[in-house]
Amino acid sequence: MQQTVNNFIRKYNLQTDEHTRYIDLVSEIGELGKEILSSTSYGKKPYSQTIAATEELGDCIFSLFALCCEMNVDAEEALKCAIAKYEARHKQKGSIGSEE
């Protein structure tokens, strides 16, 4: 998936710096949050999947992979490291959280 995003970025000449990619990711996460809040009437009813939420989540995924590309980080390796860290925490503390 990361290579697909990288190819798209290169095809349409969308390269930019990591600061801009990070801000874009945060913006997309905010848009996803707004859609979830809206679709649940701000938590008054259960979440039900919407096309808009799926599209916003796709934007978040694209932005995250684009950030990985800009930072020269292999997303799959980063995920493997995170999972290993969480497994070690769970084994040690019974929880994956970073709280002491």
PyMOL commands that set and color helices and strands:
alter all, ss='L'
color gray80, all
select helices_A, chain A and resi 2-11+18-39+51-70+75-93
alter helices_A, ss='H'
color red, helices_A
deselect
rebuild
show_as cartoon
